[in-house]
């Protein structure tokens, strides 16, 4: 009897662990769960509170504006217009979001990761050099030059980038497997953290002179 009980406990724990491991975003338990602003002093939840289904309207599932080019007049020469659950409440619990990425000539979407999503990118205009790097210890680079209509996938959580190698603007659409994929730009997070990481740490990590690190931290 004790062996049977122990077996059932083990099975239950494994089932729970499996469900937690496979569920990156909250899974829907109804047709939809349109997000609403959190009530004042609400308990923190992994996701968004749901709007009363009887009060839900078509505009909750609608966003207008991805046809509008983003402003690429910045240091990296790119602009990401992300449509996530904050802009499109109907995405809540659906595990998806979408982004338009505009690139100036020779602009880039610098190396970054999405901590909660994988990504599939489709080029609408222009020519992009894209790639991702695998985890330690291989750190293998997979890269490709994409033209209009080409598609490329960036696996979950890996460092990836896009660079416009053409002398004309480029545009891409990206779909991501989270209602709130998040983004960590490697250079910004490393050299622009608040408060700054001790430059001695970064100097050793990147095998750079401490003054070089301090200069990079001043830039970011």
PyMOL CGO cylinders between C-alpha atoms (Angstrom):
from pymol import cmd
from pymol.cgo import CYLINDER

trace = [
    CYLINDER, 0.00, 0.00, 0.00, 2.84, 2.38, 0.91, 0.3, 1, 1, 1, 1, 1, 1,
    CYLINDER, 2.84, 2.38, 0.91, 4.64, 1.53, -2.36, 0.3, 1, 1, 1, 1, 1, 1,
    CYLINDER, 4.64, 1.53, -2.36, 1.49, 2.31, -4.35, 0.3, 1, 1, 1, 1, 1, 1,
    CYLINDER, 1.49, 2.31, -4.35, 1.03, 5.64, -2.55, 0.3, 1, 1, 1, 1, 1, 1,
    CYLINDER, 1.03, 5.64, -2.55, 4.67, 6.54, -3.12, 0.3, 1, 1, 1, 1, 1, 1,
    CYLINDER, 4.67, 6.54, -3.12, 4.37, 5.66, -6.81, 0.3, 1, 1, 1, 1, 1, 1,
    CYLINDER, 4.37, 5.66, -6.81, 1.29, 7.86, -7.19, 0.3, 1, 1, 1, 1, 1, 1,
    CYLINDER, 1.29, 7.86, -7.19, 3.06, 10.77, -5.51, 0.3, 1, 1, 1, 1, 1, 1,
    CYLINDER, 3.06, 10.77, -5.51, 6.03, 10.41, -7.87, 0.3, 1, 1, 1, 1, 1, 1,
    CYLINDER, 6.03, 10.41, -7.87, 3.73, 10.28, -10.92, 0.3, 1, 1, 1, 1, 1, 1,
    CYLINDER, 3.73, 10.28, -10.92, 1.84, 13.36, -9.73, 0.3, 1, 1, 1, 1, 1, 1,
    CYLINDER, 1.84, 13.36, -9.73, 5.05, 15.32, -9.16, 0.3, 1, 1, 1, 1, 1, 1,
    CYLINDER, 5.05, 15.32, -9.16, 6.42, 14.34, -12.59, 0.3, 1, 1, 1, 1, 1, 1,
    CYLINDER, 6.42, 14.34, -12.59, 3.17, 15.33, -14.26, 0.3, 1, 1, 1, 1, 1, 1,
    CYLINDER, 3.17, 15.33, -14.26, 3.20, 18.69, -12.52, 0.3, 1, 1, 1, 1, 1, 1,
    CYLINDER, 3.20, 18.69, -12.52, 6.83, 19.29, -13.45, 0.3, 1, 1, 1, 1, 1, 1,
    CYLINDER, 6.83, 19.29, -13.45, 6.12, 18.37, -17.06, 0.3, 1, 1, 1, 1, 1, 1,
    CYLINDER, 6.12, 18.37, -17.06, 3.19, 20.76, -17.29, 0.3, 1, 1, 1, 1, 1, 1,
    CYLINDER, 3.19, 20.76, -17.29, 5.24, 23.58, -15.78, 0.3, 1, 1, 1, 1, 1, 1,
    CYLINDER, 5.24, 23.58, -15.78, 8.16, 22.95, -18.10, 0.3, 1, 1, 1, 1, 1, 1,
    CYLINDER, 8.16, 22.95, -18.10, 6.04, 23.05, -21.26, 0.3, 1, 1, 1, 1, 1, 1,
    CYLINDER, 6.04, 23.05, -21.26, 3.91, 26.07, -20.39, 0.3, 1, 1, 1, 1, 1, 1,
    CYLINDER, 3.91, 26.07, -20.39, 5.90, 29.21, -21.11, 0.3, 1, 1, 1, 1, 1, 1,
    CYLINDER, 5.90, 29.21, -21.11, 2.82, 31.44, -21.11, 0.3, 1, 1, 1, 1, 1, 1,
    CYLINDER, 2.82, 31.44, -21.11, -0.39, 30.87, -19.14, 0.3, 1, 1, 1, 1, 1, 1,
    CYLINDER, -0.39, 30.87, -19.14, -2.58, 28.47, -21.12, 0.3, 1, 1, 1, 1, 1, 1,
    CYLINDER, -2.58, 28.47, -21.12, -6.17, 29.51, -21.87, 0.3, 1, 1, 1, 1, 1, 1,
    CYLINDER, -6.17, 29.51, -21.87, -8.90, 27.74, -19.92, 0.3, 1, 1, 1, 1, 1, 1,
    CYLINDER, -8.90, 27.74, -19.92, -11.66, 29.39, -21.97, 0.3, 1, 1, 1, 1, 1, 1,
    CYLINDER, -11.66, 29.39, -21.97, -12.13, 30.75, -25.52, 0.3, 1, 1, 1, 1, 1, 1,
    CYLINDER, -12.13, 30.75, -25.52, -10.31, 33.97, -24.64, 0.3, 1, 1, 1, 1, 1, 1,
    CYLINDER, -10.31, 33.97, -24.64, -9.14, 36.08, -21.72, 0.3, 1, 1, 1, 1, 1, 1,
    CYLINDER, -9.14, 36.08, -21.72, -8.93, 39.71, -22.83, 0.3, 1, 1, 1, 1, 1, 1,
    CYLINDER, -8.93, 39.71, -22.83, -6.48, 41.56, -20.61, 0.3, 1, 1, 1, 1, 1, 1,
    CYLINDER, -6.48, 41.56, -20.61, -7.56, 44.47, -18.41, 0.3, 1, 1, 1, 1, 1, 1,
    CYLINDER, -7.56, 44.47, -18.41, -5.57, 46.80, -16.19, 0.3, 1, 1, 1, 1, 1, 1,
    CYLINDER, -5.57, 46.80, -16.19, -4.78, 45.30, -12.82, 0.3, 1, 1, 1, 1, 1, 1,
    CYLINDER, -4.78, 45.30, -12.82, -7.03, 46.45, -9.97, 0.3, 1, 1, 1, 1, 1, 1,
    CYLINDER, -7.03, 46.45, -9.97, -5.38, 48.69, -7.41, 0.3, 1, 1, 1, 1, 1, 1,
    CYLINDER, -5.38, 48.69, -7.41, -3.26, 46.72, -4.93, 0.3, 1, 1, 1, 1, 1, 1,
    CYLINDER, -3.26, 46.72, -4.93, -3.99, 43.53, -6.85, 0.3, 1, 1, 1, 1, 1, 1,
    CYLINDER, -3.99, 43.53, -6.85, -2.16, 40.28, -6.13, 0.3, 1, 1, 1, 1, 1, 1,
    CYLINDER, -2.16, 40.28, -6.13, 0.62, 39.78, -8.69, 0.3, 1, 1, 1, 1, 1, 1,
    CYLINDER, 0.62, 39.78, -8.69, -0.30, 37.19, -11.33, 0.3, 1, 1, 1, 1, 1, 1,
    CYLINDER, -0.30, 37.19, -11.33, 1.71, 35.55, -14.11, 0.3, 1, 1, 1, 1, 1, 1,
    CYLINDER, 1.71, 35.55, -14.11, -0.11, 37.27, -16.94, 0.3, 1, 1, 1, 1, 1, 1,
    CYLINDER, -0.11, 37.27, -16.94, -3.05, 39.67, -16.96, 0.3, 1, 1, 1, 1, 1, 1,
    CYLINDER, -3.05, 39.67, -16.96, -6.44, 39.82, -15.30, 0.3, 1, 1, 1, 1, 1, 1,
    CYLINDER, -6.44, 39.82, -15.30, -9.34, 38.87, -17.58, 0.3, 1, 1, 1, 1, 1, 1,
    CYLINDER, -9.34, 38.87, -17.58, -12.09, 41.13, -18.81, 0.3, 1, 1, 1, 1, 1, 1,
    CYLINDER, -12.09, 41.13, -18.81, -15.65, 39.95, -18.31, 0.3, 1, 1, 1, 1, 1, 1,
    CYLINDER, -15.65, 39.95, -18.31, -16.39, 37.95, -21.52, 0.3, 1, 1, 1, 1, 1, 1,
    CYLINDER, -16.39, 37.95, -21.52, -19.82, 39.57, -21.74, 0.3, 1, 1, 1, 1, 1, 1,
    CYLINDER, -19.82, 39.57, -21.74, -18.12, 42.98, -22.03, 0.3, 1, 1, 1, 1, 1, 1,
    CYLINDER, -18.12, 42.98, -22.03, -15.59, 41.90, -24.65, 0.3, 1, 1, 1, 1, 1, 1,
    CYLINDER, -15.59, 41.90, -24.65, -15.80, 43.60, -28.06, 0.3, 1, 1, 1, 1, 1, 1,
    CYLINDER, -15.80, 43.60, -28.06, -14.06, 43.14, -31.43, 0.3, 1, 1, 1, 1, 1, 1,
    CYLINDER, -14.06, 43.14, -31.43, -11.60, 45.99, -30.81, 0.3, 1, 1, 1, 1, 1, 1,
    CYLINDER, -11.60, 45.99, -30.81, -10.09, 43.94, -27.96, 0.3, 1, 1, 1, 1, 1, 1,
    CYLINDER, -10.09, 43.94, -27.96, -8.65, 41.68, -30.66, 0.3, 1, 1, 1, 1, 1, 1,
    CYLINDER, -8.65, 41.68, -30.66, -7.58, 44.45, -33.06, 0.3, 1, 1, 1, 1, 1, 1,
    CYLINDER, -7.58, 44.45, -33.06, -4.50, 46.62, -33.60, 0.3, 1, 1, 1, 1, 1, 1,
    CYLINDER, -4.50, 46.62, -33.60, -3.93, 49.19, -36.32, 0.3, 1, 1, 1, 1, 1, 1,
    CYLINDER, -3.93, 49.19, -36.32, -0.57, 50.60, -37.32, 0.3, 1, 1, 1, 1, 1, 1,
    CYLINDER, -0.57, 50.60, -37.32, 1.94, 47.96, -38.46, 0.3, 1, 1, 1, 1, 1, 1,
    CYLINDER, 1.94, 47.96, -38.46, 1.82, 49.55, -41.90, 0.3, 1, 1, 1, 1, 1, 1,
    CYLINDER, 1.82, 49.55, -41.90, 3.49, 52.67, -40.45, 0.3, 1, 1, 1, 1, 1, 1,
    CYLINDER, 3.49, 52.67, -40.45, 7.32, 52.69, -40.73, 0.3, 1, 1, 1, 1, 1, 1,
    CYLINDER, 7.32, 52.69, -40.73, 9.22, 53.05, -37.48, 0.3, 1, 1, 1, 1, 1, 1,
    CYLINDER, 9.22, 53.05, -37.48, 11.78, 55.81, -36.90, 0.3, 1, 1, 1, 1, 1, 1,
    CYLINDER, 11.78, 55.81, -36.90, 15.25, 54.41, -37.60, 0.3, 1, 1, 1, 1, 1, 1,
    CYLINDER, 15.25, 54.41, -37.60, 17.09, 57.65, -36.87, 0.3, 1, 1, 1, 1, 1, 1,
    CYLINDER, 17.09, 57.65, -36.87, 19.08, 56.27, -33.94, 0.3, 1, 1, 1, 1, 1, 1,
    CYLINDER, 19.08, 56.27, -33.94, 22.53, 54.86, -33.17, 0.3, 1, 1, 1, 1, 1, 1,
    CYLINDER, 22.53, 54.86, -33.17, 21.76, 51.31, -34.39, 0.3, 1, 1, 1, 1, 1, 1,
    CYLINDER, 21.76, 51.31, -34.39, 19.59, 52.34, -37.34, 0.3, 1, 1, 1, 1, 1, 1,
    CYLINDER, 19.59, 52.34, -37.34, 16.57, 50.19, -36.57, 0.3, 1, 1, 1, 1, 1, 1,
    CYLINDER, 16.57, 50.19, -36.57, 13.16, 50.36, -34.91, 0.3, 1, 1, 1, 1, 1, 1,
    CYLINDER, 13.16, 50.36, -34.91, 11.03, 47.57, -33.46, 0.3, 1, 1, 1, 1, 1, 1,
    CYLINDER, 11.03, 47.57, -33.46, 7.27, 48.10, -33.25, 0.3, 1, 1, 1, 1, 1, 1,
    CYLINDER, 7.27, 48.10, -33.25, 6.13, 45.32, -30.92, 0.3, 1, 1, 1, 1, 1, 1,
    CYLINDER, 6.13, 45.32, -30.92, 2.46, 44.41, -30.63, 0.3, 1, 1, 1, 1, 1, 1,
    CYLINDER, 2.46, 44.41, -30.63, 2.22, 42.49, -27.37, 0.3, 1, 1, 1, 1, 1, 1,
    CYLINDER, 2.22, 42.49, -27.37, -0.50, 42.04, -24.77, 0.3, 1, 1, 1, 1, 1, 1,
    CYLINDER, -0.50, 42.04, -24.77, -0.08, 45.62, -23.58, 0.3, 1, 1, 1, 1, 1, 1,
    CYLINDER, -0.08, 45.62, -23.58, -1.19, 46.95, -26.97, 0.3, 1, 1, 1, 1, 1, 1,
    CYLINDER, -1.19, 46.95, -26.97, -3.50, 44.10, -28.01, 0.3, 1, 1, 1, 1, 1, 1,
    CYLINDER, -3.50, 44.10, -28.01, -5.38, 42.82, -24.92, 0.3, 1, 1, 1, 1, 1, 1,
    CYLINDER, -5.38, 42.82, -24.92, -6.85, 39.86, -26.81, 0.3, 1, 1, 1, 1, 1, 1,
    CYLINDER, -6.85, 39.86, -26.81, -3.40, 38.25, -26.90, 0.3, 1, 1, 1, 1, 1, 1,
    CYLINDER, -3.40, 38.25, -26.90, -3.65, 37.44, -23.19, 0.3, 1, 1, 1, 1, 1, 1,
    CYLINDER, -3.65, 37.44, -23.19, -3.05, 33.69, -22.58, 0.3, 1, 1, 1, 1, 1, 1,
    CYLINDER, -3.05, 33.69, -22.58, -2.63, 32.99, -26.33, 0.3, 1, 1, 1, 1, 1, 1,
    CYLINDER, -2.63, 32.99, -26.33, 1.18, 32.79, -26.23, 0.3, 1, 1, 1, 1, 1, 1,
    CYLINDER, 1.18, 32.79, -26.23, 1.82, 34.92, -29.33, 0.3, 1, 1, 1, 1, 1, 1,
    CYLINDER, 1.82, 34.92, -29.33, 2.85, 38.45, -30.32, 0.3, 1, 1, 1, 1, 1, 1,
    CYLINDER, 2.85, 38.45, -30.32, 4.06, 40.18, -33.47, 0.3, 1, 1, 1, 1, 1, 1,
    CYLINDER, 4.06, 40.18, -33.47, 6.54, 42.91, -34.37, 0.3, 1, 1, 1, 1, 1, 1,
    CYLINDER, 6.54, 42.91, -34.37, 7.44, 45.08, -37.31, 0.3, 1, 1, 1, 1, 1, 1,
    CYLINDER, 7.44, 45.08, -37.31, 11.17, 45.80, -37.63, 0.3, 1, 1, 1, 1, 1, 1,
    CYLINDER, 11.17, 45.80, -37.63, 12.43, 48.67, -39.78, 0.3, 1, 1, 1, 1, 1, 1,
    CYLINDER, 12.43, 48.67, -39.78, 16.10, 48.94, -40.75, 0.3, 1, 1, 1, 1, 1, 1,
    CYLINDER, 16.10, 48.94, -40.75, 17.89, 51.97, -42.17, 0.3, 1, 1, 1, 1, 1, 1,
    CYLINDER, 17.89, 51.97, -42.17, 20.55, 51.23, -44.80, 0.3, 1, 1, 1, 1, 1, 1,
    CYLINDER, 20.55, 51.23, -44.80, 23.26, 49.30, -42.91, 0.3, 1, 1, 1, 1, 1, 1,
    CYLINDER, 23.26, 49.30, -42.91, 21.17, 49.47, -39.76, 0.3, 1, 1, 1, 1, 1, 1,
    CYLINDER, 21.17, 49.47, -39.76, 20.91, 46.53, -37.39, 0.3, 1, 1, 1, 1, 1, 1,
    CYLINDER, 20.91, 46.53, -37.39, 18.79, 44.98, -34.72, 0.3, 1, 1, 1, 1, 1, 1,
    CYLINDER, 18.79, 44.98, -34.72, 21.79, 44.32, -32.43, 0.3, 1, 1, 1, 1, 1, 1,
    CYLINDER, 21.79, 44.32, -32.43, 22.53, 41.01, -30.69, 0.3, 1, 1, 1, 1, 1, 1,
    CYLINDER, 22.53, 41.01, -30.69, 19.77, 40.30, -28.15, 0.3, 1, 1, 1, 1, 1, 1,
    CYLINDER, 19.77, 40.30, -28.15, 17.69, 37.54, -26.60, 0.3, 1, 1, 1, 1, 1, 1,
    CYLINDER, 17.69, 37.54, -26.60, 14.02, 37.06, -25.83, 0.3, 1, 1, 1, 1, 1, 1,
    CYLINDER, 14.02, 37.06, -25.83, 13.85, 35.45, -22.37, 0.3, 1, 1, 1, 1, 1, 1,
    CYLINDER, 13.85, 35.45, -22.37, 10.34, 34.10, -22.91, 0.3, 1, 1, 1, 1, 1, 1,
    CYLINDER, 10.34, 34.10, -22.91, 10.04, 33.35, -26.63, 0.3, 1, 1, 1, 1, 1, 1,
    CYLINDER, 10.04, 33.35, -26.63, 11.35, 31.86, -29.84, 0.3, 1, 1, 1, 1, 1, 1,
    CYLINDER, 11.35, 31.86, -29.84, 10.94, 33.95, -33.01, 0.3, 1, 1, 1, 1, 1, 1,
    CYLINDER, 10.94, 33.95, -33.01, 10.20, 33.49, -36.71, 0.3, 1, 1, 1, 1, 1, 1,
    CYLINDER, 10.20, 33.49, -36.71, 11.20, 36.35, -39.02, 0.3, 1, 1, 1, 1, 1, 1,
    CYLINDER, 11.20, 36.35, -39.02, 9.90, 37.12, -42.52, 0.3, 1, 1, 1, 1, 1, 1,
    CYLINDER, 9.90, 37.12, -42.52, 11.60, 39.71, -44.74, 0.3, 1, 1, 1, 1, 1, 1,
    CYLINDER, 11.60, 39.71, -44.74, 9.14, 42.02, -46.50, 0.3, 1, 1, 1, 1, 1, 1,
    CYLINDER, 9.14, 42.02, -46.50, 11.64, 44.35, -48.15, 0.3, 1, 1, 1, 1, 1, 1,
    CYLINDER, 11.64, 44.35, -48.15, 15.42, 44.49, -48.46, 0.3, 1, 1, 1, 1, 1, 1,
    CYLINDER, 15.42, 44.49, -48.46, 18.30, 42.13, -47.74, 0.3, 1, 1, 1, 1, 1, 1,
    CYLINDER, 18.30, 42.13, -47.74, 19.25, 41.09, -44.21, 0.3, 1, 1, 1, 1, 1, 1,
    CYLINDER, 19.25, 41.09, -44.21, 22.23, 39.22, -42.78, 0.3, 1, 1, 1, 1, 1, 1,
    CYLINDER, 22.23, 39.22, -42.78, 20.80, 37.33, -39.78, 0.3, 1, 1, 1, 1, 1, 1,
    CYLINDER, 20.80, 37.33, -39.78, 22.00, 34.73, -37.34, 0.3, 1, 1, 1, 1, 1, 1,
    CYLINDER, 22.00, 34.73, -37.34, 21.99, 33.19, -33.88, 0.3, 1, 1, 1, 1, 1, 1,
    CYLINDER, 21.99, 33.19, -33.88, 24.63, 31.67, -31.60, 0.3, 1, 1, 1, 1, 1, 1,
    CYLINDER, 24.63, 31.67, -31.60, 24.18, 28.42, -29.71, 0.3, 1, 1, 1, 1, 1, 1,
    CYLINDER, 24.18, 28.42, -29.71, 24.86, 27.99, -25.98, 0.3, 1, 1, 1, 1, 1, 1,
    CYLINDER, 24.86, 27.99, -25.98, 28.20, 27.13, -24.34, 0.3, 1, 1, 1, 1, 1, 1,
    CYLINDER, 28.20, 27.13, -24.34, 30.56, 25.48, -24.97, 0.3, 1, 1, 1, 1, 1, 1,
    CYLINDER, 30.56, 25.48, -24.97, 30.10, 25.33, -28.78, 0.3, 1, 1, 1, 1, 1, 1,
    CYLINDER, 30.10, 25.33, -28.78, 28.90, 28.93, -29.33, 0.3, 1, 1, 1, 1, 1, 1,
    CYLINDER, 28.90, 28.93, -29.33, 28.19, 27.93, -32.91, 0.3, 1, 1, 1, 1, 1, 1,
    CYLINDER, 28.19, 27.93, -32.91, 26.99, 30.65, -35.28, 0.3, 1, 1, 1, 1, 1, 1,
    CYLINDER, 26.99, 30.65, -35.28, 24.13, 29.87, -37.67, 0.3, 1, 1, 1, 1, 1, 1,
    CYLINDER, 24.13, 29.87, -37.67, 23.68, 32.64, -40.22, 0.3, 1, 1, 1, 1, 1, 1,
    CYLINDER, 23.68, 32.64, -40.22, 21.98, 33.36, -43.54, 0.3, 1, 1, 1, 1, 1, 1,
    CYLINDER, 21.98, 33.36, -43.54, 21.46, 36.22, -45.99, 0.3, 1, 1, 1, 1, 1, 1,
    CYLINDER, 21.46, 36.22, -45.99, 17.72, 36.75, -46.40, 0.3, 1, 1, 1, 1, 1, 1,
    CYLINDER, 17.72, 36.75, -46.40, 15.90, 38.43, -49.25, 0.3, 1, 1, 1, 1, 1, 1,
    CYLINDER, 15.90, 38.43, -49.25, 12.28, 39.46, -49.72, 0.3, 1, 1, 1, 1, 1, 1,
    CYLINDER, 12.28, 39.46, -49.72, 9.97, 36.57, -48.82, 0.3, 1, 1, 1, 1, 1, 1,
    CYLINDER, 9.97, 36.57, -48.82, 12.62, 34.56, -46.94, 0.3, 1, 1, 1, 1, 1, 1,
    CYLINDER, 12.62, 34.56, -46.94, 11.94, 33.20, -43.45, 0.3, 1, 1, 1, 1, 1, 1,
    CYLINDER, 11.94, 33.20, -43.45, 14.34, 32.42, -40.59, 0.3, 1, 1, 1, 1, 1, 1,
    CYLINDER, 14.34, 32.42, -40.59, 13.78, 31.00, -37.10, 0.3, 1, 1, 1, 1, 1, 1,
    CYLINDER, 13.78, 31.00, -37.10, 15.58, 32.08, -33.91, 0.3, 1, 1, 1, 1, 1, 1,
    CYLINDER, 15.58, 32.08, -33.91, 15.35, 29.39, -31.20, 0.3, 1, 1, 1, 1, 1, 1,
    CYLINDER, 15.35, 29.39, -31.20, 14.15, 30.13, -27.69, 0.3, 1, 1, 1, 1, 1, 1,
    CYLINDER, 14.15, 30.13, -27.69, 16.49, 32.23, -25.56, 0.3, 1, 1, 1, 1, 1, 1,
    CYLINDER, 16.49, 32.23, -25.56, 19.50, 32.28, -27.93, 0.3, 1, 1, 1, 1, 1, 1,
    CYLINDER, 19.50, 32.28, -27.93, 21.44, 35.41, -28.88, 0.3, 1, 1, 1, 1, 1, 1,
    CYLINDER, 21.44, 35.41, -28.88, 20.42, 36.56, -32.35, 0.3, 1, 1, 1, 1, 1, 1,
    CYLINDER, 20.42, 36.56, -32.35, 20.65, 39.60, -34.63, 0.3, 1, 1, 1, 1, 1, 1,
    CYLINDER, 20.65, 39.60, -34.63, 19.70, 41.11, -37.97, 0.3, 1, 1, 1, 1, 1, 1,
    CYLINDER, 19.70, 41.11, -37.97, 21.80, 43.48, -40.11, 0.3, 1, 1, 1, 1, 1, 1,
    CYLINDER, 21.80, 43.48, -40.11, 20.66, 45.32, -43.23, 0.3, 1, 1, 1, 1, 1, 1,
    CYLINDER, 20.66, 45.32, -43.23, 23.47, 44.76, -45.74, 0.3, 1, 1, 1, 1, 1, 1,
    CYLINDER, 23.47, 44.76, -45.74, 21.70, 46.75, -48.45, 0.3, 1, 1, 1, 1, 1, 1,
    CYLINDER, 21.70, 46.75, -48.45, 21.91, 50.45, -49.21, 0.3, 1, 1, 1, 1, 1, 1,
    CYLINDER, 21.91, 50.45, -49.21, 18.12, 50.77, -49.14, 0.3, 1, 1, 1, 1, 1, 1,
    CYLINDER, 18.12, 50.77, -49.14, 15.74, 50.47, -46.15, 0.3, 1, 1, 1, 1, 1, 1,
    CYLINDER, 15.74, 50.47, -46.15, 14.55, 47.00, -45.13, 0.3, 1, 1, 1, 1, 1, 1,
    CYLINDER, 14.55, 47.00, -45.13, 11.43, 45.76, -43.36, 0.3, 1, 1, 1, 1, 1, 1,
    CYLINDER, 11.43, 45.76, -43.36, 10.66, 42.48, -41.59, 0.3, 1, 1, 1, 1, 1, 1,
    CYLINDER, 10.66, 42.48, -41.59, 7.79, 41.00, -39.60, 0.3, 1, 1, 1, 1, 1, 1,
    CYLINDER, 7.79, 41.00, -39.60, 8.53, 38.79, -36.60, 0.3, 1, 1, 1, 1, 1, 1,
    CYLINDER, 8.53, 38.79, -36.60, 6.16, 36.47, -34.77, 0.3, 1, 1, 1, 1, 1, 1,
    CYLINDER, 6.16, 36.47, -34.77, 7.07, 35.44, -31.21, 0.3, 1, 1, 1, 1, 1, 1,
    CYLINDER, 7.07, 35.44, -31.21, 5.83, 32.63, -28.99, 0.3, 1, 1, 1, 1, 1, 1,
    CYLINDER, 5.83, 32.63, -28.99, 4.80, 34.76, -26.01, 0.3, 1, 1, 1, 1, 1, 1,
    CYLINDER, 4.80, 34.76, -26.01, 2.26, 37.47, -25.32, 0.3, 1, 1, 1, 1, 1, 1,
    CYLINDER, 2.26, 37.47, -25.32, 5.15, 39.32, -23.62, 0.3, 1, 1, 1, 1, 1, 1,
    CYLINDER, 5.15, 39.32, -23.62, 8.45, 37.98, -25.03, 0.3, 1, 1, 1, 1, 1, 1,
    CYLINDER, 8.45, 37.98, -25.03, 10.72, 40.56, -23.43, 0.3, 1, 1, 1, 1, 1, 1,
    CYLINDER, 10.72, 40.56, -23.43, 14.07, 41.60, -24.86, 0.3, 1, 1, 1, 1, 1, 1,
    CYLINDER, 14.07, 41.60, -24.86, 17.60, 41.85, -23.46, 0.3, 1, 1, 1, 1, 1, 1,
    CYLINDER, 17.60, 41.85, -23.46, 20.02, 43.69, -25.74, 0.3, 1, 1, 1, 1, 1, 1,
    CYLINDER, 20.02, 43.69, -25.74, 23.42, 42.25, -24.90, 0.3, 1, 1, 1, 1, 1, 1,
    CYLINDER, 23.42, 42.25, -24.90, 25.50, 45.43, -25.14, 0.3, 1, 1, 1, 1, 1, 1,
    CYLINDER, 25.50, 45.43, -25.14, 22.97, 47.56, -23.27, 0.3, 1, 1, 1, 1, 1, 1,
    CYLINDER, 22.97, 47.56, -23.27, 22.50, 45.04, -20.48, 0.3, 1, 1, 1, 1, 1, 1,
    CYLINDER, 22.50, 45.04, -20.48, 26.23, 44.41, -20.08, 0.3, 1, 1, 1, 1, 1, 1,
    CYLINDER, 26.23, 44.41, -20.08, 27.62, 47.93, -20.34, 0.3, 1, 1, 1, 1, 1, 1,
    CYLINDER, 27.62, 47.93, -20.34, 24.52, 49.96, -19.49, 0.3, 1, 1, 1, 1, 1, 1,
    CYLINDER, 24.52, 49.96, -19.49, 23.19, 48.23, -16.38, 0.3, 1, 1, 1, 1, 1, 1,
    CYLINDER, 23.19, 48.23, -16.38, 21.89, 50.31, -13.48, 0.3, 1, 1, 1, 1, 1, 1,
    CYLINDER, 21.89, 50.31, -13.48, 23.88, 50.42, -11.28, 0.3, 1, 1, 1, 1, 1, 1,
    CYLINDER, 23.88, 50.42, -11.28, 26.92, 49.63, -13.45, 0.3, 1, 1, 1, 1, 1, 1,
    CYLINDER, 26.92, 49.63, -13.45, 28.67, 46.29, -13.20, 0.3, 1, 1, 1, 1, 1, 1,
    CYLINDER, 28.67, 46.29, -13.20, 32.10, 46.65, -11.62, 0.3, 1, 1, 1, 1, 1, 1,
    CYLINDER, 32.10, 46.65, -11.62, 34.40, 47.33, -14.62, 0.3, 1, 1, 1, 1, 1, 1,
    CYLINDER, 34.40, 47.33, -14.62, 36.98, 44.92, -13.21, 0.3, 1, 1, 1, 1, 1, 1,
    CYLINDER, 36.98, 44.92, -13.21, 34.45, 42.11, -13.69, 0.3, 1, 1, 1, 1, 1, 1,
    CYLINDER, 34.45, 42.11, -13.69, 33.77, 43.08, -17.29, 0.3, 1, 1, 1, 1, 1, 1,
    CYLINDER, 33.77, 43.08, -17.29, 37.43, 43.68, -18.05, 0.3, 1, 1, 1, 1, 1, 1,
    CYLINDER, 37.43, 43.68, -18.05, 38.22, 40.12, -17.01, 0.3, 1, 1, 1, 1, 1, 1,
    CYLINDER, 38.22, 40.12, -17.01, 35.18, 38.64, -18.75, 0.3, 1, 1, 1, 1, 1, 1,
    CYLINDER, 35.18, 38.64, -18.75, 35.88, 40.36, -22.09, 0.3, 1, 1, 1, 1, 1, 1,
    CYLINDER, 35.88, 40.36, -22.09, 39.69, 40.39, -21.75, 0.3, 1, 1, 1, 1, 1, 1,
    CYLINDER, 39.69, 40.39, -21.75, 39.73, 44.16, -22.13, 0.3, 1, 1, 1, 1, 1, 1,
    CYLINDER, 39.73, 44.16, -22.13, 41.60, 46.97, -20.44, 0.3, 1, 1, 1, 1, 1, 1,
    CYLINDER, 41.60, 46.97, -20.44, 39.60, 48.43, -17.56, 0.3, 1, 1, 1, 1, 1, 1,
    CYLINDER, 39.60, 48.43, -17.56, 39.67, 51.88, -19.22, 0.3, 1, 1, 1, 1, 1, 1,
    CYLINDER, 39.67, 51.88, -19.22, 38.08, 50.43, -22.36, 0.3, 1, 1, 1, 1, 1, 1,
    CYLINDER, 38.08, 50.43, -22.36, 35.28, 48.98, -20.26, 0.3, 1, 1, 1, 1, 1, 1,
    CYLINDER, 35.28, 48.98, -20.26, 34.75, 52.29, -18.49, 0.3, 1, 1, 1, 1, 1, 1,
    CYLINDER, 34.75, 52.29, -18.49, 34.57, 54.02, -21.87, 0.3, 1, 1, 1, 1, 1, 1,
    CYLINDER, 34.57, 54.02, -21.87, 31.93, 51.54, -23.06, 0.3, 1, 1, 1, 1, 1, 1,
    CYLINDER, 31.93, 51.54, -23.06, 29.95, 52.00, -19.87, 0.3, 1, 1, 1, 1, 1, 1,
    CYLINDER, 29.95, 52.00, -19.87, 29.99, 55.77, -20.42, 0.3, 1, 1, 1, 1, 1, 1,
    CYLINDER, 29.99, 55.77, -20.42, 28.56, 55.26, -23.92, 0.3, 1, 1, 1, 1, 1, 1,
    CYLINDER, 28.56, 55.26, -23.92, 25.76, 52.96, -22.82, 0.3, 1, 1, 1, 1, 1, 1,
]
cmd.load_cgo(trace, "trace")
